[in-house]
Amino acid sequence: MSGSNLLQSCELDADHEGLDCRQLEVLRVLTEDDDVTYSFQGLRRKLGLHQEVLSRTLDRLEDQDLVVRTNDGYRINPNKDAFRFGYVTEATPIETKVVTACLPCDVNVSFVLNVLKGKWFGELRWLGYSNTPSGLGLNWITEDGRIQLRTKILKKTLTINVLYGSKTDQERATISAYELFDFITRITKQKSIPLQNGIPN
């Protein structure tokens, strides 16, 4: 499911003739959800790029004012018009909803975000988040980029979807989703979590 495997060809838009295939590939991922801020390492895993290559590509996109760097990572410049990319994928990832649950009515969504942002779970690595009026989104990806978890909290309802490239990853993805669900349900019952070296126990 690595981005480097997904992209087979690029057709440059007239407005973006200066962009190469790698830059278009990064922009394609960033525009999957315009509201998400992706961590650098999350992008690296999702795209399957060497960190120096990704760093140079992001620097060029910043110079072109297409990408904005924040304290939490990278996102599309919200002041730019929507991008259009021509690309062909080898396969469309399978997306399955694994969890739908009601959270306690007094759950503090900001607290949940602060605890989970940047946290790893087993083989899941932090990818990025969005926090908009339509809900809180939290995303993780495996080190090999084959599985992605998309978590959403909207009006006290929690959903966890898994994305995977093949049926062979389905069980692995489902187990990861339930591990994440278990942790989220535990933290929503607390107002604060003890920290050890700055990391939630």
C-alpha positions in Angstrom: 0.0 0.0 0.0 3.1 2.2 -0.1 2.7 5.4 -2.2 5.8 4.6 -4.2 4.0 1.4 -5.4 0.7 3.1 -6.0 1.8 5.8 -8.4 2.5 4.5 -11.9 2.2 7.6 -14.0 1.8 11.4 -13.7 -0.1 13.8 -15.9 0.9 17.3 -15.0 -1.9 19.8 -14.7 -1.4 22.9 -16.7 -1.1 24.9 -13.5 1.5 22.7 -12.1 3.9 22.1 -14.9 6.9 22.6 -12.6 6.0 19.6 -10.4 7.7 16.3 -10.8 6.1 12.9 -10.1 7.4 12.7 -6.6 6.0 16.1 -5.7 2.7 15.1 -7.2 2.7 11.9 -5.2 3.2 13.8 -1.9 0.5 16.2 -2.8 -1.9 13.4 -3.7 -1.4 11.9 -0.2 -1.8 15.3 1.5 -5.0 16.0 -0.4 -6.6 12.6 0.5 -8.1 14.7 3.4 -7.4 18.4 3.2 -7.9 18.8 7.0 -5.3 16.3 8.1 -1.9 17.4 9.4 0.5 14.5 8.7 3.7 13.8 10.7 6.9 13.6 8.7 7.6 10.0 9.7 3.9 9.1 9.0 4.3 10.5 5.5 7.6 8.6 5.0 5.9 5.3 6.0 2.8 6.0 3.8 4.8 7.0 0.8 7.7 4.5 1.3 10.3 7.3 0.6 13.7 7.7 2.1 13.6 10.5 4.7 16.2 12.7 2.9 14.2 12.4 -0.4 10.9 13.2 1.4 12.6 16.2 3.2 13.8 17.7 -0.1 10.5 17.1 -1.7 8.6 18.8 1.1 11.1 21.7 1.1 10.4 22.3 -2.6 6.6 22.2 -2.1 7.0 24.7 0.8 9.0 27.0 -1.4 6.2 26.8 -4.0 3.7 27.7 -1.2 1.8 24.4 -1.8 2.5 22.8 1.5 2.5 24.4 5.0 4.7 23.1 7.8 3.3 23.3 11.4 4.5 22.2 14.8 2.6 18.9 14.3 3.7 18.2 10.7 2.6 19.0 7.2 -0.6 19.9 5.4 -1.8 21.3 2.2 -1.9 25.1 2.1 -5.6 25.9 2.8 -5.4 29.1 0.7 -4.7 27.2 -2.5 -7.3 25.9 -4.9 -7.9 22.1 -4.9 -5.3 20.2 -6.8 -6.0 17.7 -9.5 -3.6 14.9 -10.1 -3.6 12.3 -12.9 -2.3 9.0 -11.6 -3.0 5.3 -12.0 -3.0 3.0 -9.0 -2.2 -0.6 -8.9 -5.0 -1.4 -6.5 -7.6 0.5 -4.4 -7.0 -0.1 -0.7 -9.8 -2.1 1.0 -11.5 0.0 3.7 -13.5 -1.7 6.4 -15.3 -0.3 9.4 -14.3 -2.3 12.5 -15.6 -0.3 15.4 -18.6 1.9 16.1 -19.1 2.8 19.7 -20.7 5.5 21.9 -18.3 7.4 24.2 -19.2 8.7 27.6 -21.3 11.9 27.3 -18.7 13.9 29.3 -15.7 12.8 27.2 -13.2 15.6 26.6 -12.2 15.4 22.9 -9.3 17.8 23.3 -8.0 15.6 26.1 -8.2 12.6 23.9 -6.4 14.4 21.1 -3.6 15.5 23.4 -3.1 12.0 24.8 -3.2 10.2 21.5 -1.4 12.6 19.2 2.0 11.2 18.3 1.5 7.9 20.2 2.4 4.5 18.9 0.4 1.3 19.5 2.2 -2.0 18.9 3.1 -1.9 15.2 1.0 1.2 14.6 2.9 4.4 14.0 1.4 7.9 14.2 0.4 9.3 10.8 -1.6 12.6 11.5 -4.8 14.2 12.6 -7.6 16.6 11.8 -9.7 18.6 14.3 -12.6 20.4 12.6 -16.2 21.2 13.4 -17.1 17.9 11.6 -15.2 15.9 14.2 -11.8 14.7 15.4 -9.8 12.4 13.1 -6.8 10.4 14.2 -4.7 8.3 11.8 -2.1 5.6 12.3 0.0 3.5 9.8 2.1 0.4 10.1 5.9 0.7 9.6 5.6 -1.2 6.3 2.8 1.1 5.1 0.5 -1.9 4.4 -2.2 -1.0 7.0 -3.7 2.3 8.0 -6.2 3.1 10.8 -8.6 6.0 10.5 -10.3 6.9 13.8 -13.1 9.5 14.0 -14.9 11.0 17.0 -18.1 12.8 16.0 -20.8 13.8 18.6 -19.5 11.3 21.1 -19.5 8.5 18.5 -16.2 6.7 17.9 -15.6 4.9 14.6 -12.4 3.0 13.6 -11.9 2.1 9.9 -9.0 0.0 8.6 -7.4 0.3 5.2 -5.3 -2.5 3.8 -3.9 -3.6 0.5 -4.9 -7.2 0.4 -7.1 -9.8 2.3 -3.9 -11.2 3.9 -3.6 -8.1 6.0 -7.3 -8.1 7.1 -6.8 -10.0 10.4 -3.7 -8.0 11.3 -5.6 -4.7 10.6 -8.6 -5.8 12.7 -6.5 -6.8 15.7 -4.7 -3.4 15.6 -8.1 -1.6 15.5 -9.4 -3.4 18.6 -6.1 -2.7 20.4 -6.5 1.0 19.6 -10.2 0.8 20.7 -9.3 -0.7 24.0 -6.8 2.1 24.7 -9.2 4.9 23.7 -12.0 3.5 25.9 -9.7 3.4 28.9 -8.5 7.0 28.5 -12.0 8.4 28.0 -12.8 7.2 31.5 -10.0 9.4 32.9 -9.6 13.1 33.2 -5.8 12.9 33.2 -3.2 10.2 32.5 0.0 9.7 34.5 3.0 10.6 32.4 6.4 8.9 32.5 9.1 10.7 30.6 6.4 12.7 28.8 4.7 9.6 27.5 1.3 8.4 28.7 1.6 5.1 30.6 
